[in-house]
């Protein structure tokens, strides 16, 4: 399955966060730490798109006092999501190898 750069990055972030920490704001903060400043709406739209594609699943966590009794929506990478991440990584390696291996590549 082909995914865009932002989808790939969000999927990667969700895959690295502990299950109870993989919620929208945490994904947004991780992306910002990696140099991708995004509005919350862009992050949630991306997570929703990943869920519609079957690359992540979500569930509601327990309500917390810190959030005024509201629950967080927690995300988890699905098996298909893990396969897609591996495919994207292999594609990037192939592209990098082709570019760097080409005459004049890597300059």
C-alpha positions in Angstrom: 0.0 0.0 0.0 1.3 3.4 -0.9 1.2 6.1 1.8 2.4 9.7 1.8 5.3 11.1 3.8 3.2 12.5 6.6 1.2 9.2 6.9 4.5 7.3 7.0 5.9 9.6 9.7 2.7 9.4 11.8 2.7 5.6 11.5 6.3 5.5 12.5 5.6 7.7 15.6 2.6 5.6 16.7 4.7 2.4 16.3 7.4 3.8 18.7 5.1 5.1 21.4 3.9 3.0 24.3 0.2 2.0 23.7 -1.1 4.2 26.5 0.9 7.1 25.1 -0.1 6.9 21.4 -2.7 9.6 21.3 -3.1 12.6 19.0 -1.3 15.2 21.1 1.7 12.9 21.8 1.9 12.1 18.0 1.8 15.9 17.3 4.6 16.5 19.9 6.8 13.7 18.5 6.4 15.0 15.0 7.2 18.6 16.2 10.4 17.2 17.9 11.4 15.8 14.5 10.9 19.1 12.8 7.3 18.7 11.5 5.2 21.4 13.2 1.5 20.5 12.5 -1.8 21.8 13.6 -3.8 19.3 15.8 -6.4 19.0 13.0 -3.7 17.8 10.5 -2.5 15.2 12.9 -6.0 13.9 13.7 -6.9 13.9 10.0 -3.8 11.9 9.2 -4.5 9.4 12.0 -8.1 9.0 10.8 -6.9 8.4 7.3 -4.5 5.7 8.5 -7.3 4.1 10.4 -9.6 4.1 7.3 -6.8 2.4 5.4 -6.5 -0.3 8.1 -2.9 0.7 9.1 -3.8 1.7 12.7 -6.6 0.9 15.1 -7.9 3.1 17.8 -9.8 2.7 21.1 -10.9 5.0 23.8 -8.7 5.0 27.0 -10.0 5.6 30.4 -11.3 9.1 31.4 -8.7 11.1 33.4 -9.0 13.9 35.8 -6.2 15.8 34.0 -8.4 15.9 30.9 -11.5 17.0 32.8 -12.9 13.5 32.9 -12.5 13.0 29.1 -10.8 10.0 27.6 -8.0 9.9 25.1 -8.3 8.1 21.8 -5.3 5.7 21.7 -3.8 4.4 18.5 -2.0 1.2 17.7 -0.3 0.1 14.5 -2.0 -2.9 12.8 -0.2 -5.8 11.2 -0.9 -4.2 7.8 0.5 -1.0 9.2 3.7 -2.8 10.2 4.0 -4.3 6.7 3.4 -1.0 5.1 6.2 0.6 7.2 8.6 -2.1 6.2 7.7 -1.7 2.6 8.2 2.1 2.8 11.6 1.6 4.4 12.7 -0.9 1.7 11.5 1.5 -1.0 13.5 4.3 0.6 16.6 2.1 0.7 16.2 1.1 -2.9 15.8 4.7 -4.0 18.7 5.9 -1.9 20.9 3.1 -3.4 19.8 3.9 -6.9 20.5 7.6 -6.5 23.8 7.2 -4.7 24.9 4.4 -7.0 24.1 6.3 -10.2 27.0 8.2 -11.9 27.2 11.6 -10.2 24.9 10.4 -7.3 25.6 11.5 -3.8 27.1 14.9 -4.8 
